[in-house]
Amino acid sequence: MSSTPDPSRAVPRVRGLRVPRQARPETLKRRMPLMEHIRELRNRLLRPCSGLGLGMVVGWIFFAST
């Protein structure tokens, strides 16, 4: 017995929110300009990279002291 999916019963793929526009939270209604998106991306990349760099320095110090 094989369990091959029936193509006639396939679920259509839907992109985006399935919440009606009236019920969306206020935060999703807000639009951000491109520069604000770029600043947020920079912050989201800068924090983990600086944490990783700091961890590497601390690990190197512990490695070098042994």
Beta strands, then each sheet from edge to edge (+ up, - down):
end
